[in-house]
């Protein structure tokens, strides 16, 4: 009997120590010896990567923690990097540069995506631009569409991935126009840009930052956002309504935010959300957003989740119409 009581007491003590250990672990986050890694599921050099690096630098500044890094994990139309985060330890040291592309990837079967992630901070929206090689003969969207319709299936319309938001826009545009283009998916904007600049792809759907960085070689034909771009160099680019396609129902740009795998301690998630908010509000990052034409859409934790729920609902019919939807999203 004494032996049984002794075992029970020992077990209770171990449980108490384990609970204390877990509580201590969350309260001591972040461990100065550990690195916080922000996974970008796209290639280095694209719009998502550029923003991730700017945000990480701001996070270092406001947190005083130097070991925060960006890691690019490409493949699977952003599903590979997303899945790496989902499968990582839920300790707050692995973050995902979430975006509309993850929502698209979830609904097209590349990843369990938003069904296996927790929401830390929503950031902003970057409107898209359709652009061609400056040496081409296409001076307007009408010129490009006319040529595509005359040579059905021969002109290529590139995007950053089949489940990237630019991919959904490309397929959506092509469907509305009765599929005149050969839609080609690249592995991120970093691969799409040289393809268009090199004349290997006739047109591409880009982030504004990608167009700005390559204005010497690209000719923007249409701005997918409402109104006009806030970036001076793109402010005179016509929007869809001005180009004659005001009823086109497609996403105007790419939303981005920060997520973690499900199961991260609430205190750790709050810490990360607060640090990211401070980094987001720094003068340097706000200037970066302004220069890149990013539109403010900041939210934290549950507010971010609610925003994403609405985003997903708005994307469902569009993705279904492309024929790419899988599982419950195809019904």
matplotlib code that plots the C-alpha trace (Angstrom):
import matplotlib.pyplot as plt

x = [0.0, 2.8, 4.5, 1.3, 1.0, 4.6, 4.2, 1.1, 2.9, 5.9, 3.6, 1.9, 5.2, 6.4, 3.1, 3.6, 7.1, 6.1, 3.4, 5.8, 8.3, 5.8, 4.7, 8.2, 9.0, 6.3, 7.1, 10.8, 10.1, 12.1, 15.1, 18.2, 20.0, 17.3, 16.6, 13.2, 12.8, 10.2, 9.6, 8.8, 7.3, 8.5, 11.9, 14.2, 13.8, 10.0, 7.5, 6.7, 10.4, 11.2, 8.5, 9.5, 13.0, 12.0, 9.7, 12.4, 14.8, 12.1, 11.4, 15.1, 15.1, 12.1, 12.9, 16.6, 16.9, 19.4, 18.7, 15.5, 16.0, 14.2, 14.4, 13.0, 11.4, 10.0, 8.1, 4.6, 3.1, 4.0, 2.7, 6.2, 7.1, 3.7, 3.8, 7.2, 5.8, 2.7, 4.9, 7.4, 7.4, 4.7, 7.1, 6.9, 10.3, 9.0, 6.7, 5.1, 4.8, 1.2, -0.7, -3.6, -1.4, -1.7, -5.4, -5.4, -3.0, -5.3, -8.3, -6.4, -5.0, -1.3, -1.4, -3.8, -2.8, -5.2, -6.8, -3.6, -2.3, -2.9, -3.0, -0.5, -0.7, -2.3, -0.2, -1.3, -2.5, -0.4, -2.5, -1.3, -0.3, -0.3, 2.9, 4.7, 8.2, 8.8, 10.1, 6.9, 4.2, 1.5, 0.7, -2.5, -4.5, -6.8, -3.8, -2.6, -6.1, -6.7, -3.4, -4.1, -7.6, -6.1, -3.5, -5.5, -3.3, 0.0, 0.5, 1.7, 0.4, 2.7, 2.2, 4.0, 2.4, -0.7, -2.0, -0.4, -2.8, -1.3, -2.1, -5.7, -5.9, -4.3, -6.7, -9.7, -8.8, -8.2, -11.6, -13.5, -11.9, -12.8, -9.2, -7.2, -3.9, -1.6, -1.4, 2.1, 2.8, 6.4, 8.0, 7.5, 8.0, 11.8, 11.4, 8.5, 10.4, 13.4, 11.0, 9.1, 12.2, 13.9, 11.0, 10.2, 6.8, 4.6, 2.9, 2.9, 0.9, 3.1, 3.2, 3.7, 7.1, 8.2, 7.2, 8.8, 12.1, 12.0, 10.5, 13.4, 12.3, 8.6, 5.6, 2.6, -0.7, -3.3, -3.6, -5.9, -6.7, -9.5, -8.6, -4.9, -1.6, -0.3, 3.2, 4.1, 5.7, 2.5, -0.1, -1.0, -1.5, -5.2, -7.3, -9.6, -12.6, -10.7, -9.5, -13.1, -13.3, -15.0, -17.2, -14.3, -14.6, -11.1, -8.8, -7.2, -4.0, -2.1, -2.9, 0.0, 0.3, 2.2, 1.1, 2.4, 1.6, -1.4, -0.7, 1.7, 1.2, -1.2, 1.4, 3.9, 1.4, 0.6, 4.4, 4.9, 1.8, 3.0, 6.5, 5.2, 2.8, 5.7, 7.8, 4.9, 4.4, 8.1, 8.8, 11.2, 8.6, 5.8, 8.1, 8.8, 5.1, 4.5, 7.3, 6.0, 2.4, 1.2, -2.3, -2.7, -4.7, -3.2, -4.9, -3.9, -4.8, -8.6, -9.2, -6.8, -8.6, -11.9, -10.4, -9.0, -12.3, -13.9, -11.0, -11.4, -15.2, -14.5, -12.0, -14.0, -16.2, -13.2, -11.0, -13.9, -14.4, -10.8, -11.3, -8.4, -10.4, -10.1, -12.1, -14.9, -13.8, -14.8, -18.4]
y = [0.0, 2.4, 1.5, 2.4, 5.7, 6.4, 5.8, 8.0, 10.8, 10.4, 10.5, 13.7, 15.3, 14.6, 15.9, 19.1, 19.5, 18.9, 21.6, 24.0, 23.3, 24.0, 27.2, 28.3, 27.6, 29.9, 32.6, 32.6, 32.9, 33.7, 31.7, 33.9, 30.7, 29.8, 31.3, 32.4, 31.4, 33.0, 30.6, 32.1, 29.5, 31.2, 32.0, 34.8, 38.1, 38.1, 40.5, 38.1, 37.5, 41.2, 42.1, 39.2, 40.5, 44.0, 42.8, 40.7, 43.6, 45.7, 42.8, 42.6, 46.4, 46.4, 43.2, 43.5, 39.9, 39.5, 35.8, 36.2, 34.9, 34.3, 30.9, 30.3, 26.9, 26.6, 24.0, 22.6, 26.0, 27.2, 24.0, 22.7, 25.6, 25.8, 22.1, 22.4, 25.0, 22.9, 19.9, 21.9, 21.9, 24.2, 26.3, 29.7, 29.5, 28.7, 31.2, 31.2, 34.2, 33.4, 34.9, 34.5, 31.9, 29.6, 30.0, 29.0, 26.2, 24.8, 24.8, 23.2, 20.4, 21.3, 21.7, 21.5, 25.2, 27.4, 24.3, 23.5, 27.0, 29.6, 33.3, 35.8, 39.0, 40.1, 42.7, 44.2, 43.8, 44.3, 45.0, 43.2, 44.5, 42.8, 43.6, 42.6, 43.0, 46.6, 45.5, 43.8, 45.3, 45.3, 48.8, 48.0, 45.2, 45.3, 44.8, 41.8, 40.2, 40.7, 39.0, 36.1, 35.6, 35.6, 33.0, 31.1, 29.1, 30.4, 33.5, 32.7, 34.4, 33.7, 33.8, 33.0, 29.5, 27.6, 28.2, 31.6, 34.5, 35.6, 32.1, 32.4, 35.8, 34.5, 31.5, 33.7, 36.2, 33.5, 31.8, 35.1, 35.7, 32.2, 30.8, 32.6, 32.3, 29.4, 30.0, 29.1, 28.7, 29.6, 29.0, 32.4, 35.9, 35.4, 32.9, 34.7, 38.0, 36.8, 34.7, 37.8, 40.0, 37.4, 37.0, 33.4, 34.4, 37.0, 38.5, 38.1, 39.0, 40.7, 42.4, 46.2, 45.8, 43.4, 45.8, 48.8, 46.9, 46.0, 49.1, 49.3, 46.0, 45.8, 47.7, 47.6, 47.4, 47.2, 47.7, 45.2, 47.3, 49.9, 53.4, 53.8, 52.7, 55.0, 54.5, 57.5, 55.4, 53.3, 55.9, 56.4, 52.6, 52.1, 49.9, 47.1, 49.4, 51.8, 48.9, 47.7, 44.9, 46.4, 43.4, 41.0, 39.2, 38.3, 39.1, 42.5, 41.6, 39.4, 39.6, 38.6, 37.9, 35.7, 32.3, 29.5, 25.8, 25.0, 24.3, 27.2, 28.5, 31.5, 33.6, 32.9, 33.9, 37.1, 37.9, 37.3, 39.3, 42.3, 42.2, 42.1, 44.9, 47.1, 46.2, 46.9, 50.4, 51.4, 54.4, 52.3, 49.5, 52.0, 53.7, 50.4, 49.7, 53.1, 52.7, 49.2, 50.4, 48.1, 48.8, 48.6, 45.6, 45.0, 42.6, 40.4, 36.9, 36.3, 39.4, 38.1, 34.7, 36.4, 38.4, 35.2, 33.4, 36.1, 36.0, 32.2, 32.6, 35.2, 33.0, 29.8, 30.5, 31.9, 28.9, 26.5, 28.2, 27.6, 23.9, 23.6, 23.2, 19.9, 18.0, 20.0, 23.1, 21.6, 21.0]
z = [0.0, 0.9, -2.4, -4.3, -2.5, -3.2, -6.9, -7.0, -5.3, -7.6, -10.7, -9.3, -8.7, -12.3, -13.7, -11.7, -12.8, -16.4, -16.1, -14.6, -17.3, -20.0, -18.3, -17.8, -21.4, -22.7, -20.2, -21.2, -24.9, -26.9, -25.9, -26.8, -27.9, -30.5, -33.9, -35.1, -38.8, -41.1, -43.9, -47.3, -49.6, -52.7, -54.3, -53.1, -55.0, -55.4, -53.8, -50.9, -50.1, -50.3, -47.8, -45.5, -45.3, -44.6, -41.8, -40.3, -40.1, -38.4, -36.0, -35.1, -34.4, -32.1, -30.3, -29.9, -31.1, -33.9, -34.6, -36.7, -40.2, -43.5, -45.2, -48.7, -49.1, -52.7, -54.6, -54.8, -55.7, -52.2, -50.6, -49.8, -47.5, -46.0, -45.2, -43.6, -41.2, -40.5, -39.7, -37.5, -33.7, -32.4, -30.3, -31.9, -33.6, -37.1, -38.8, -42.2, -44.6, -45.2, -48.2, -50.5, -52.3, -49.2, -49.2, -52.9, -52.3, -49.6, -51.8, -54.7, -52.7, -52.4, -48.6, -45.6, -45.2, -43.3, -41.7, -39.9, -39.0, -36.3, -37.1, -35.7, -37.7, -41.0, -42.8, -46.1, -49.7, -52.8, -56.0, -59.2, -62.6, -65.9, -67.9, -71.1, -72.4, -73.3, -76.7, -77.6, -79.9, -77.2, -76.1, -74.3, -72.7, -75.8, -78.1, -76.1, -75.9, -79.6, -80.5, -78.1, -79.6, -83.1, -82.1, -79.6, -77.3, -78.6, -76.5, -73.0, -69.8, -66.9, -63.2, -60.0, -59.5, -60.3, -56.8, -56.3, -56.3, -59.6, -60.9, -59.9, -61.6, -64.7, -64.9, -64.1, -66.7, -69.3, -68.5, -68.8, -72.2, -73.4, -72.9, -75.6, -73.6, -72.7, -69.0, -67.7, -63.9, -62.8, -59.4, -58.0, -59.4, -59.3, -62.2, -64.0, -64.3, -66.4, -68.5, -69.6, -69.8, -71.9, -74.3, -73.3, -71.9, -73.7, -70.6, -66.9, -63.8, -61.3, -57.9, -58.2, -56.5, -59.2, -61.9, -60.3, -59.9, -63.6, -65.3, -67.8, -69.3, -68.5, -69.9, -67.5, -69.3, -66.6, -62.8, -61.1, -58.0, -57.6, -58.7, -59.5, -58.0, -55.3, -56.7, -58.9, -61.6, -62.0, -61.3, -64.9, -65.6, -66.5, -64.2, -65.4, -65.6, -67.8, -69.9, -70.5, -68.0, -64.9, -64.3, -64.1, -60.7, -59.7, -56.7, -57.1, -55.3, -52.8, -49.1, -46.8, -43.1, -40.5, -39.3, -37.1, -36.8, -34.7, -31.0, -30.2, -26.7, -26.4, -24.6, -27.3, -30.0, -28.2, -27.9, -31.6, -32.6, -30.4, -31.8, -35.4, -34.7, -33.4, -36.4, -38.8, -37.3, -37.5, -39.7, -41.8, -42.6, -43.2, -45.7, -47.4, -47.7, -49.2, -51.7, -52.7, -53.0, -50.2, -48.8, -45.0, -43.8, -40.3, -37.9, -35.0, -33.8, -33.9, -35.9, -38.5, -38.5, -39.1, -42.0, -43.5, -43.2, -45.3, -47.8, -48.2, -48.8, -51.5, -53.3, -53.3, -56.4, -58.3, -57.7, -58.4, -61.8, -62.7, -62.4, -60.0, -56.8, -54.9, -52.3, -50.5, -52.4, -55.7, -54.6]

ax = plt.figure().add_subplot(projection="3d")
ax.plot(x, y, z, "-o")
ax.set_aspect("equal")
plt.show()
